[in-house]
Amino acid sequence: MNIELLALEARHPAALTGTAPALRALNLRLAAGEQVAIIGPSGAGKTTLLQVLACAQPPTQGTLQLAGVNPWTLPARALRRLRGQLFLAPQVPPLPPRQRVVTSVLAGRLPAMGLWASLRSLFYPADIPAAYQALLHFDLGEKLFDRVDRLSGGERQRVGLARALLSPASLWLIDEPLSALDPMRARMAMAALVGLAAERKVTLVATLHQVDMALAHFPRIIGLRDGQMVFDLPAGQVSPERLAHLYAQHEHELRGEALPVAHDDMATDAPKPVVMHCR
């Protein structure tokens, strides 16, 4: 799916009246089948950009075209069909806690299923081998029949990514997919997403805090800061000087010194240590 943004402006849905737009005068063209990483410091507008591309919120100014169509001029039924071709993976995937992993992964196919087939799939998973193969790409095959609430934060994040492999979408929008992954699994996840997107000719747009991962896996890098595009370059032309300018006053993010998060080997419901004070 090709993408075109012209002088696009958008506000975060929770933004207060009078605050600056999250995206300002953004011009961008992506050809169908491209793989692009969006980098930049916190608050740059990366997540808002994905929300706009996913047709989850309309731009406040400018235009968005997906596959040559402005989605916000479509009738409601046509807009629903278009949204069925888009897959958005948020940083924290909304997985029902009591659901089995196999059911959560197969939910990626729901946009292509009718009502009765989708209801039946909640109780009788339709294609267990396909779900297993998708999970294998993220080193989660053994979790196929586990309950979601028994997974660590990183495992849940990888289940959310596995959904993309079963979706009928021609545009994958992936928001911070590595935030809860250890370095080995982060590399595995990136290789799977970029490789399979290229193989299937799916357009992939991913936001990343890990600059080294973006440069290693994506052929095209877009730098955002304060809602504006700072550069749009092949990965080989993104120099240390450009990165230093992009992350000025946010050098800790460039160095990967963000606050620690729970990785795959650290369950989210692990008990906290008890501190005792003697008096």
N, C-alpha and C positions, 0 to 999 in steps of 0.2 A: 504494500500500500504506500503510495507516495503522499507526502505531506508538504503543505505550503502555508507559511504564516506571513502575513503582510501587516506591518505596523501594529502588531498585536499588543494589546494591553490587558492585564487581568489583575484582579485583586484576590487575595486570600479570603475564603468565605467567612473567616472569623475576624477579619481586619476591622478595626474601628474606623468610624467615619473620619475622613480627613487625613488618614495615613497614606503614605506613598503606595502606589500600585506594586504588587509583587513582580510583575513583568511590565516592561516599558519599551514601546517602539521596537518590538522584536520582529526581525525578518529572518526567515529560515526556510530552506527547501531541502527535502530529503527524497531521494529516489526510492522506488519500491525495492525492497531487499537489502537496503543499507543497514549497517550496524554502527550505532553512534553512542558514545558515552558523553554524558553531561556532567561536568565537574565545576566546582566552585565552593566558596566558603558557606557556612550555615547562613540561612536567610537570603541566599542568592536568588531564590525563586524556582529552584529545581523541581520541587514537588508540585508547585502550582502549575508549572509547565506540563507535567505529566497529567494532572487533573484536566487541564484544558484539552490536551490531545486525546484523552479518554472520553471526551464529551461529558464529563462529570460536572463541569461548570462552563458557562459561556464566557467569551472574552467581553470586556467592557468597552473596548474599542478595537478597530482593526478587524481582520478577517482570518478565519481558519478554513482551510480546505483539506479534506481527506479524500483521496482517490478522485480529486477534481470536483468535489461537492462540498458546499458549505453545509455542515450538518444542522445548523440552527435555522436553516430555511426549509428543512424537510418536514413533511407531515409526521405525526407521532409514530405511526407504524413503521415508516421508512427509517426514522431515527433509531427505533429499537433494532431493526435489522442491521443497521450500520454498527451499533454498539456491540452486536453479536460478533463482529469481525475484529473487535478490539479486546485485548487482554491486559488488564492492569493488575500488577502484583505489588501491593503496598508493602512497606517495610515490615509491618506487623500484620501477617495475613489473618483475615477474619475467619478462623476455622472453628466450627462448633466443638466445644471441648469434649463432649461425650461421643462424638462421631469417630468411626474407624478411619484409619489413614486411607484405606483403599477407596472409601466413599468420598473422602475429601478430595483425593486426586482425580477421581472420575467426574467430580463436579465441574472440572474444566470443560467437559463436553456439553454442559447443560444448554448453552445458547443454540446448539444444533439439534436439541431434542424437543419433542413435543411434551405436552403437559403430563400425559399418563406415563410416558417412558421415563420422564424425570422423576416422577413420584415413585415409580417402581424401583428405580435405581437406588433410592434411599434404603430399601430393604433387601434388594437382590442386585448387588453390583453386576453390571452387564458385561464387563470386559476386564476381569481380574488380571490376565496376562499383560494387557496394555498398561495398567496401573503399575504393575511390578516392573516392567521395563522402564517406565518413566522414572520410578524411584531409584533404579539401579544407576542412572546417570548422576545421582546425587548421593550415592553410597547409603541408601536407605531401604534397600530391598527387604531386609529382615524386619522392618517396621510395618509391613503391609497391613497386618491385622491388629496392630496396636491401637489403643484409643489415643486421640489427640492430646488429651490432658495428661498423658503419661510421657509426653515428649519434652525434651528440653527446648529452650527458645530457638537455638540454632536448627534443631530438627524440624520444628514447626516452620521456620523460614524456608527450609529446603522443600518441605511438602508443598508450600505455596508456589515455589518455583516449578516443581514437577507438574503442577496443574497446567502450566503453559504448554507443555509438550503434548497434552491431549486436547487442547482447545482448538476450535476451528478458526482462530483469529489469524489475520494476516499482518497484524501490528501488535508487537509485545512491548508493553510499557512497564519497566521494572524499576522500582524505587528502592534504592539502597539495599541490594540483595545480600550484601556480605557483612552487615553490621553485627551479626551474632555468630559468625563463622570463624573457625580457626584458620590459619594461613593455608594449610593443605586443602581443606574442604572449600575454601574460598577460590583457590585456583581451579579445583575440579568443577565448581559451579559455573565459573566464568567460561571455562573451556566448553562446557556442555551447552550453555545458553548461546554463546556466539557461534559455535560450530553448527549446532542444529538450526539456528536461525538462517545461517548462510546456506545450509544444505536444502532447507525448505523454502528458501527465497522469502522469508518473513522479515519485515522491517523490525528492527530492534532498537529501542531507545532506552538506555539505562542511566540512572543517576548514581554516581559513586563518590564516596569520600576517599576511597583508596586510589590515589592518583597513579601509583605504580601499577595497579591492576588495570586501570583504564588504558594506560599507555601500552601495556603488554598484550592486551586482548582485542582492543578496538582499533580499526583503521582510521576512524575519524573522531576527533575530540572537539567538543564545544565548551568553552569556558564562560560561565555566567557569574556576574557579580552585581549586586544591588538591582537585580531585575533586568540587566542589560547584557548583551553579548559582548564579551571582551575579545574573544577570538573564535574562529571556526577553521580548524587546520587538520591536515593529516597528522597522525600520531608522531611521526618522525620529525615534524617541524615544531613540536611543542617543546621549547627550550626551557632550561632552568630559569632563565631571566623572565620569560613569559609567565611561568608558574609563580615566581616570586611576586610579580606585579599582581597577578590574579588573587593571591592569598595574602597580600599586604595587610598587616595587623591581624592576620589569622594564621601565622606561621605554624602554630601548634597543630592545626588541621593538616597542613601540607606535610608535616613530619609524622602524621599519624598518631598524634598524642591526644586523641579524643578521650572522653571519659570511658573507663573500662565497662565492658558489657559481658553478659553471660554467654560463653561459647558453648559449643556442642557438648563438651565434657562437663558442663556445669548446669545441672538441671535448674529450671527457674523456680521450682518449689523446694529447693534444697534448704534444710534448716539453717537458720542464722546462729552464729556462736552466741553463747550466753556470757555476758560480762557481769562479774560479781565484784561489788565494792565492799571492802571491810572497813569498819569504823571502830 
